[in-house]
Amino acid sequence: MAGCRYCKMVDTFLAHSILIITQALIAMKKADPTNKRYKLAHIAIQQLLSEADKDEKVAGMNRILAFRTLKTLPAEDFAQLRLMMNLYRRQGQKKDMIEVLDSFKDKQDDKLAKQIMNDWPFTREKIQLYIAESRWQELFDLCSSLLDESSVEGALRYAKMIDRKITH
């Protein structure tokens, strides 16, 4: 019984702490509206609130708020993209994850797009998402491009192979 009381105290403390942090982030955002860090931190806090709240209605509202706010922001750097992927993963939004990762295919000249297209964790994530969503043609196309020596994605394959040879 003591364990249950302790758990309730910890839950209450965490929920209260997250609420205070949320209020602080809102105040900071109002003080400097151009700083995206506050908005991103607020989105992360909304997701945490949705996971911590016992009231399913409130948790659902926080989840929707985090999702919709994040959906309005374009991915401008690796940190923001990782936050998006983590939030979408926690919410089970696989199609949105694929949509975000696929959006970089068309931006061949963009510096961030080039980094993402050659970043193995994002490529692996894309492969796993295609499998989970049974998107076999896209999986085939991606894997074919990874095997193609002349493509940008093909260079990724060789970089991984060289990395394995060096580390083993």
C-alpha positions as CSV (number, residue, x, y, z in Angstrom):
1,M,0.0,0.0,0.0
2,A,2.8,2.4,0.8
3,G,4.2,1.9,-2.7
4,C,0.8,3.0,-4.2
5,R,0.7,6.2,-2.1
6,Y,4.3,6.9,-3.1
7,C,3.6,6.4,-6.8
8,K,0.6,8.7,-6.6
9,M,2.8,11.4,-4.9
10,V,5.4,11.0,-7.6
11,D,2.8,11.2,-10.4
12,T,1.3,14.3,-8.9
13,F,4.7,15.9,-8.4
14,L,5.7,15.2,-12.0
15,A,2.4,16.5,-13.5
16,H,2.7,19.6,-11.4
17,S,6.4,20.1,-12.4
18,I,5.6,19.7,-16.1
19,L,2.7,22.2,-15.8
20,I,5.1,24.8,-14.2
21,I,7.7,24.2,-16.9
22,T,4.9,24.6,-19.6
23,Q,3.9,28.0,-18.0
24,A,7.6,29.1,-18.0
25,L,8.0,28.1,-21.6
26,I,4.9,30.1,-22.6
27,A,6.2,33.1,-20.8
28,M,9.6,32.8,-22.5
29,K,8.0,32.4,-25.8
30,K,6.0,35.6,-25.3
31,A,9.3,37.4,-24.3
32,D,11.1,36.2,-27.4
33,P,8.7,35.0,-30.1
34,T,11.4,34.5,-32.7
35,N,13.2,31.8,-30.7
36,K,12.0,28.4,-32.0
37,R,13.6,26.5,-29.1
38,Y,10.8,27.6,-26.9
39,K,8.2,26.4,-29.3
40,L,9.9,23.0,-29.8
41,A,10.4,22.6,-26.0
42,H,6.7,23.4,-25.5
43,I,5.7,20.7,-28.1
44,A,7.9,18.2,-26.2
45,I,6.3,19.2,-22.9
46,Q,2.8,18.8,-24.4
47,Q,3.7,15.3,-25.5
48,L,5.0,14.5,-22.0
49,L,1.9,15.9,-20.4
50,S,-0.2,13.7,-22.7
51,E,1.7,10.6,-21.6
52,A,1.6,11.5,-17.9
53,D,-2.0,12.6,-17.6
54,K,-4.4,10.0,-16.2
55,D,-7.4,11.7,-17.6
56,E,-7.7,10.4,-21.2
57,K,-9.6,13.4,-22.4
58,V,-6.9,15.9,-21.3
59,A,-4.1,13.5,-22.5
60,G,-5.8,13.4,-25.9
61,M,-6.1,17.1,-26.1
62,N,-2.4,17.5,-25.2
63,R,-1.4,14.9,-27.8
64,I,-3.4,16.6,-30.5
65,L,-2.0,20.0,-29.5
66,A,1.6,18.7,-29.7
67,F,0.9,17.0,-33.0
68,R,-0.8,19.9,-34.7
69,T,1.8,22.4,-33.5
70,L,4.6,20.3,-34.7
71,K,2.9,19.8,-38.1
72,T,3.0,23.5,-38.7
73,L,6.8,23.7,-38.3
74,P,9.1,22.8,-41.2
75,A,12.1,20.7,-40.3
76,E,15.0,23.1,-40.4
77,D,17.8,21.1,-38.7
78,F,18.7,17.6,-37.4
79,A,17.5,18.4,-33.8
80,Q,14.1,19.5,-35.0
81,L,13.8,16.5,-37.3
82,R,14.7,14.1,-34.5
83,L,12.1,15.7,-32.2
84,M,9.5,15.3,-35.0
85,M,10.4,11.7,-35.5
86,N,10.3,10.9,-31.8
87,L,6.9,12.6,-31.3
88,Y,5.4,11.0,-34.4
89,R,6.8,7.6,-33.2
90,R,5.3,8.0,-29.7
91,Q,2.0,8.9,-31.3
92,G,2.1,6.0,-33.8
93,Q,2.0,8.5,-36.7
94,K,4.0,6.3,-39.2
95,K,2.5,7.9,-42.3
96,D,3.5,11.3,-41.1
97,M,7.1,10.1,-40.4
98,I,7.3,8.8,-44.0
99,E,5.9,12.0,-45.3
100,V,8.5,14.1,-43.5
101,L,11.4,11.9,-44.6
102,D,10.1,11.7,-48.1
103,S,9.8,15.5,-48.3
104,F,13.6,15.7,-48.5
105,K,13.8,13.6,-51.7
106,D,12.7,16.5,-53.8
107,K,15.1,19.0,-52.2
108,Q,18.3,17.7,-53.8
109,D,20.0,21.2,-53.5
110,D,19.1,21.7,-49.9
111,K,22.0,21.2,-47.4
112,L,19.9,19.6,-44.7
113,A,18.2,17.3,-47.3
114,K,21.6,16.1,-48.5
115,Q,22.7,15.3,-44.9
116,I,19.4,13.5,-44.2
117,M,19.6,11.5,-47.4
118,N,23.1,10.3,-46.4
119,D,22.4,9.8,-42.7
120,W,22.2,6.1,-41.9
121,P,19.8,6.4,-38.9
122,F,17.3,8.2,-41.0
123,T,17.7,5.8,-43.9
124,R,17.2,2.9,-41.5
125,E,14.2,4.5,-40.0
126,K,12.7,5.0,-43.5
127,I,13.3,1.3,-44.4
128,Q,11.6,0.2,-41.1
129,L,8.7,2.5,-41.8
130,Y,8.2,1.3,-45.3
131,I,8.2,-2.3,-44.0
132,A,5.7,-1.5,-41.2
133,E,3.4,0.3,-43.7
134,S,3.8,-2.4,-46.4
135,R,5.0,0.1,-48.9
136,W,6.9,-2.4,-50.9
137,Q,7.5,-0.4,-54.1
138,E,9.0,2.5,-52.1
139,L,11.1,0.0,-50.1
140,F,12.4,-1.6,-53.3
141,D,13.2,1.8,-54.9
142,L,15.0,3.0,-51.7
143,C,17.0,-0.3,-51.5
144,S,17.8,-0.1,-55.2
145,S,19.1,3.4,-54.9
146,L,21.3,2.3,-51.9
147,L,22.8,-0.3,-54.1
148,D,23.4,2.0,-57.0
149,E,27.0,3.2,-56.9
150,S,26.3,6.4,-58.9
151,S,23.6,7.7,-56.7
152,V,24.1,9.8,-53.5
153,E,22.3,7.1,-51.5
154,G,24.7,4.5,-53.0
155,A,27.6,6.3,-51.5
156,L,26.1,5.7,-48.1
157,R,26.3,1.9,-48.6
158,Y,30.1,2.1,-49.3
159,A,30.7,4.5,-46.4
160,K,29.0,2.0,-44.1
161,M,31.0,-0.9,-45.6
162,I,34.3,1.0,-45.1
163,D,33.3,2.0,-41.6
164,R,32.7,-1.7,-40.7
165,K,36.1,-2.7,-42.1
166,I,37.9,0.0,-40.1
167,T,36.1,-0.8,-36.8
168,H,36.5,-4.6,-37.1
